[in-house]
Amino acid sequence: MDVVLLSRLQFALTIGFHYLFPPLTIGMGVVMVYLEAKYLATRDPLYEAAAKFWTKVFALNFALGVATGIVMEFQFGTNWAAYSRFVGDVFGSALAAEGIFAFFLESGFLALLVFGWDRVSPKMHLFATVMVALGSIFSSIWIVVANSWQQTPAGHHIVQMTRDGAPWVVDGEPVMRAEIVDFWALVFNPSTVHRLVHVWIGAFILGSFFIMSISAYYILKGRHEEFAKRSFSGALLFATIASLAALVSGHFQARSVARHQPAKLASFEGHFATGPADMSLFGIPDGDDEVVHLDLAIPGGLSFLVHDDFRATVVGLDRFRPEDRPPLFPSFVSYHVMISLGMMFIALTVLATILLWRGKLYRTRWLLWVFVVAVVGPVIANEFGWIAAEVGRQPWIVHPPLEWTADRDLVVGPSGVVEYDDTLGLRTANAVSPSVTAGQVLGSMIGFGLMYLCLLAVWLYVLDQKIRHGPEAPAGADDTAHRGVFDVAAVRASHQESMTGPRRPESGT
Amino acid sequence: MMDWATLCIIWFVLEGILLTGYAILDGFDLGVGILHPFVPRDDTERRIAINSIGPLWDGNEVWLVTFGGALFAAFPEAYAAAFSGFYSAFILLLFALIFRAVSLEFRSKLEAGRWRRFWDWGFFGGSALATLLFGIAVGNAILGIPLDATGNFTGTILDQLTPYPILIGLMTVALFAMHGGLFLYLKTEGEFRQRLRDWMWRSFGFFLVAYMLSTIYTVALIPGATANFEKTFWAAAVVVVNVLAVANIPRCLHWGWPAKAFASSCVLIATLTMLFGIALYPNLVTASNDPSLSITLFNAASSPKTLTIMLVIALIGMPFVLAYTGIIYWTFRGKVRLDEHSY
């Protein structure tokens, strides 16, 4: 096998595994800030127990995120040396900013968050929680900036490098690289904001579904019910808003893709011939015959989505040379899986919200069971969303610019296809490390594969142990001394039995 | 805007500071890991050892991550050449660091003896291997590696496993073990501490032997490494401080001043990193086959614009970083106390 394919597979494996954790921590971070702030405001020990429980789970997820994250930073250099040379001036600064602004913040305050309960004041502890949540969000900003620049580069120019003051030439070829011209144009390149919002929403959905999954399990088993219901309803509200917002954000992102990466959108939708475009709901794309089999589509849907007009022209794959098209099948499938799951999240969360509002949710056991397993959905949606974004960018690792005509078509060459200027982008095939052999990559990939398989198993096992153990029983009545009599009565009523002891499923309030 | 050469040198120094910060801070973390199978005798002692670094190791490792990110941004040519050139070593390093991190995290989650034993060995193995590889990388960086005109490594992994890098690797293991022992001594009490004393002497002994051997090897057989010391007068001062720091450690141990011994160990690590930087300058990646192919900090650097932006980022960010670090070290000062939130 060749180094390019192996390096891509290794990157996909390592980033795919790593990306199980960041959205979880980003999403859970927000919920933890909420729970701890609630505790400080109400002094209700139940919120304290909840905050402590979720912190433990959070710390476990965070540790795996950190451990697998170092790989990502090193891998640009180890496997993608040619890429690193080409983009270092631009991409590296975003990465360095991530280190300075985000990683130190997260890792520093994580220590207080996890180990500091008895060492710092509750206010300082809340501050630490806020800082960790912010740190994980900062880190997502910088890495999304870096990724978005690859997709829709801006704020840079491509220049010949100099060596010892003279233009640098190796084997008769000038050595080129991207350099920053305008830092803020780079940061706010055309796809940054849309992508970032979508990434955050994806993280919020995953974080809240994760909390709902564990909470639903407790409710079904009749354990820690009061705790579980509060966690569930808080997370449900968050998940409902996020699921609906994902639809809106996805729409804006699709428009941005149509404008800046039309080949990607055409692959997502299996849109071959430039002209009015349908929105495919289901199908099996076939790149050889240029058709989508078993196609179920809304006629003119894509045209409407992109241009608010059912008959508007949308650029199809026929505007691109075969070697300039993204791989059709993975683009199409990953995009469709993501969207279908997104629709499912809306249906599930809206239904649950209605039931919660009518006071029936916690008796609808089948739905709670659905929520126990539904956490797999956002994991897949987050992963497939990135697969769509990254595979859809191929064959480019840094996308070259495109030119548009006045009537929403691409400027094409004499043969009717876009003639990219290869010197203004970088093909993935040219981005790998020249000094690394296929054997080395295969070896490291097997190593990562085995290691990650073990980590996944141990992570799930430890997580399961933590969930079985559950939150600690809240501290005694002393904490409730200064609260209103109704609050105390309410807590008393729900605490007649031990918080950790088993109860009959239907006995909740 | 400052001129490009000045910016390049500033970034060379900043990279040096990040590397020094990493070596001092994660140095004791790794050292605690290296001593883990030898010093603590039961689960409580092992927990004390692990919790001495529990809240700190993650932040300490960020110095490495930031060093890597800054190298990518400031000197992309060097980042690309070094990371792809040392491919197998870096991948092994990643395995070691991952395994070490999850060992720390997983160990405390279950009580079972075998479970804990396994992650104890993971913690030791990850720490020892990572330290050894850091040393081997430094040794190879001093020796240089064969490069082509674009700066790609042209040798094989076996070229990197020669006696000198291995010697430097072993010296680093002994150095960090001693540094970690000194740190642990400050964080512990009682009988555990008495046992640590022996191990501090032992690791100092190992270090001293490796230190003297590698000094002789470097001075006698690697002319490239000592050339700068003949040209730069203040480099001699670094050498003197370095030797004094080494000598001060047994003195402090003998008189029972562990904090001073630890401070000397920090100075020792800082001066060793400086010596490494002086020996390299102006190269970042030395070409062993042809000096003109070496990647210097001037021809590896990013544009002046990027270096300036990064300098602004660093100037804004560093005070915050120092503040967080200060808060965390202050909060977790003093002897290790185990509570329900500990590992």
HADDOCK unambig.tbl for C-alpha pairs under 7 A between the chains (distance, minus, plus):
assign (segid A and resid 60 and name CA) (segid B and resid 105 and name CA) 6.90 0.50 0.50
assign (segid A and resid 63 and name CA) (segid B and resid 102 and name CA) 6.94 0.50 0.50
assign (segid A and resid 63 and name CA) (segid B and resid 105 and name CA) 6.85 0.50 0.50
assign (segid A and resid 64 and name CA) (segid B and resid 102 and name CA) 6.82 0.50 0.50
assign (segid A and resid 67 and name CA) (segid B and resid 98 and name CA) 4.85 0.50 0.50
assign (segid A and resid 67 and name CA) (segid B and resid 101 and name CA) 6.01 0.50 0.50
assign (segid A and resid 68 and name CA) (segid B and resid 98 and name CA) 6.58 0.50 0.50
assign (segid A and resid 70 and name CA) (segid B and resid 65 and name CA) 6.74 0.50 0.50
assign (segid A and resid 71 and name CA) (segid B and resid 94 and name CA) 6.30 0.50 0.50
assign (segid A and resid 77 and name CA) (segid B and resid 79 and name CA) 6.06 0.50 0.50
assign (segid A and resid 77 and name CA) (segid B and resid 80 and name CA) 4.72 0.50 0.50
assign (segid A and resid 77 and name CA) (segid B and resid 83 and name CA) 4.86 0.50 0.50
assign (segid A and resid 77 and name CA) (segid B and resid 84 and name CA) 5.73 0.50 0.50
assign (segid A and resid 78 and name CA) (segid B and resid 83 and name CA) 4.57 0.50 0.50
assign (segid A and resid 78 and name CA) (segid B and resid 84 and name CA) 3.96 0.50 0.50
assign (segid A and resid 78 and name CA) (segid B and resid 87 and name CA) 5.50 0.50 0.50
assign (segid A and resid 79 and name CA) (segid B and resid 84 and name CA) 6.26 0.50 0.50
assign (segid A and resid 81 and name CA) (segid B and resid 80 and name CA) 4.48 0.50 0.50
assign (segid A and resid 81 and name CA) (segid B and resid 81 and name CA) 6.92 0.50 0.50
assign (segid A and resid 81 and name CA) (segid B and resid 84 and name CA) 6.20 0.50 0.50
assign (segid A and resid 84 and name CA) (segid B and resid 76 and name CA) 6.23 0.50 0.50
assign (segid A and resid 84 and name CA) (segid B and resid 80 and name CA) 5.87 0.50 0.50
assign (segid A and resid 85 and name CA) (segid B and resid 76 and name CA) 5.36 0.50 0.50
assign (segid A and resid 85 and name CA) (segid B and resid 77 and name CA) 5.48 0.50 0.50
assign (segid A and resid 85 and name CA) (segid B and resid 80 and name CA) 6.27 0.50 0.50
assign (segid A and resid 88 and name CA) (segid B and resid 72 and name CA) 5.76 0.50 0.50
assign (segid A and resid 88 and name CA) (segid B and resid 73 and name CA) 5.26 0.50 0.50
assign (segid A and resid 88 and name CA) (segid B and resid 76 and name CA) 4.96 0.50 0.50
assign (segid A and resid 89 and name CA) (segid B and resid 73 and name CA) 5.57 0.50 0.50
assign (segid A and resid 89 and name CA) (segid B and resid 76 and name CA) 6.93 0.50 0.50
assign (segid A and resid 89 and name CA) (segid B and resid 302 and name CA) 5.14 0.50 0.50
assign (segid A and resid 89 and name CA) (segid B and resid 303 and name CA) 6.76 0.50 0.50
assign (segid A and resid 89 and name CA) (segid B and resid 306 and name CA) 6.27 0.50 0.50
assign (segid A and resid 92 and name CA) (segid B and resid 69 and name CA) 6.31 0.50 0.50
assign (segid A and resid 92 and name CA) (segid B and resid 72 and name CA) 5.12 0.50 0.50
assign (segid A and resid 92 and name CA) (segid B and resid 73 and name CA) 3.70 0.50 0.50
assign (segid A and resid 93 and name CA) (segid B and resid 73 and name CA) 4.90 0.50 0.50
assign (segid A and resid 93 and name CA) (segid B and resid 310 and name CA) 6.44 0.50 0.50
assign (segid A and resid 95 and name CA) (segid B and resid 69 and name CA) 5.55 0.50 0.50
assign (segid A and resid 96 and name CA) (segid B and resid 66 and name CA) 6.10 0.50 0.50
assign (segid A and resid 96 and name CA) (segid B and resid 69 and name CA) 4.51 0.50 0.50
assign (segid A and resid 96 and name CA) (segid B and resid 70 and name CA) 5.05 0.50 0.50
assign (segid A and resid 96 and name CA) (segid B and resid 73 and name CA) 6.61 0.50 0.50
assign (segid A and resid 97 and name CA) (segid B and resid 313 and name CA) 6.65 0.50 0.50
assign (segid A and resid 99 and name CA) (segid B and resid 65 and name CA) 6.64 0.50 0.50
assign (segid A and resid 99 and name CA) (segid B and resid 66 and name CA) 4.90 0.50 0.50
assign (segid A and resid 99 and name CA) (segid B and resid 69 and name CA) 6.85 0.50 0.50
assign (segid A and resid 100 and name CA) (segid B and resid 66 and name CA) 6.55 0.50 0.50
assign (segid A and resid 100 and name CA) (segid B and resid 317 and name CA) 5.73 0.50 0.50
assign (segid A and resid 101 and name CA) (segid B and resid 317 and name CA) 6.04 0.50 0.50
assign (segid A and resid 103 and name CA) (segid B and resid 62 and name CA) 6.44 0.50 0.50
assign (segid A and resid 104 and name CA) (segid B and resid 59 and name CA) 6.20 0.50 0.50
assign (segid A and resid 104 and name CA) (segid B and resid 62 and name CA) 6.28 0.50 0.50
assign (segid A and resid 104 and name CA) (segid B and resid 321 and name CA) 6.14 0.50 0.50
assign (segid A and resid 107 and name CA) (segid B and resid 58 and name CA) 5.80 0.50 0.50
assign (segid A and resid 107 and name CA) (segid B and resid 59 and name CA) 4.87 0.50 0.50
assign (segid A and resid 108 and name CA) (segid B and resid 59 and name CA) 5.39 0.50 0.50
assign (segid A and resid 108 and name CA) (segid B and resid 324 and name CA) 5.92 0.50 0.50
assign (segid A and resid 108 and name CA) (segid B and resid 325 and name CA) 6.52 0.50 0.50
assign (segid A and resid 108 and name CA) (segid B and resid 328 and name CA) 6.50 0.50 0.50
assign (segid A and resid 111 and name CA) (segid B and resid 55 and name CA) 4.57 0.50 0.50
assign (segid A and resid 111 and name CA) (segid B and resid 56 and name CA) 6.95 0.50 0.50
assign (segid A and resid 114 and name CA) (segid B and resid 341 and name CA) 6.82 0.50 0.50
assign (segid A and resid 115 and name CA) (segid B and resid 55 and name CA) 6.63 0.50 0.50
assign (segid A and resid 115 and name CA) (segid B and resid 341 and name CA) 5.46 0.50 0.50
assign (segid A and resid 115 and name CA) (segid B and resid 342 and name CA) 6.17 0.50 0.50
assign (segid A and resid 119 and name CA) (segid B and resid 331 and name CA) 6.92 0.50 0.50
assign (segid A and resid 163 and name CA) (segid B and resid 299 and name CA) 5.44 0.50 0.50
assign (segid A and resid 164 and name CA) (segid B and resid 299 and name CA) 6.54 0.50 0.50
assign (segid A and resid 170 and name CA) (segid B and resid 149 and name CA) 6.66 0.50 0.50
assign (segid A and resid 170 and name CA) (segid B and resid 150 and name CA) 6.77 0.50 0.50
assign (segid A and resid 179 and name CA) (segid B and resid 303 and name CA) 6.63 0.50 0.50
assign (segid A and resid 180 and name CA) (segid B and resid 305 and name CA) 6.90 0.50 0.50
assign (segid A and resid 180 and name CA) (segid B and resid 306 and name CA) 6.34 0.50 0.50
assign (segid A and resid 433 and name CA) (segid B and resid 84 and name CA) 6.16 0.50 0.50
assign (segid A and resid 434 and name CA) (segid B and resid 152 and name CA) 6.68 0.50 0.50
assign (segid A and resid 435 and name CA) (segid B and resid 84 and name CA) 6.65 0.50 0.50
assign (segid A and resid 435 and name CA) (segid B and resid 85 and name CA) 6.62 0.50 0.50
assign (segid A and resid 435 and name CA) (segid B and resid 152 and name CA) 5.68 0.50 0.50
assign (segid A and resid 435 and name CA) (segid B and resid 153 and name CA) 5.62 0.50 0.50
assign (segid A and resid 435 and name CA) (segid B and resid 154 and name CA) 6.43 0.50 0.50
assign (segid A and resid 436 and name CA) (segid B and resid 84 and name CA) 6.56 0.50 0.50
assign (segid A and resid 444 and name CA) (segid B and resid 91 and name CA) 6.64 0.50 0.50
assign (segid A and resid 462 and name CA) (segid B and resid 109 and name CA) 6.76 0.50 0.50
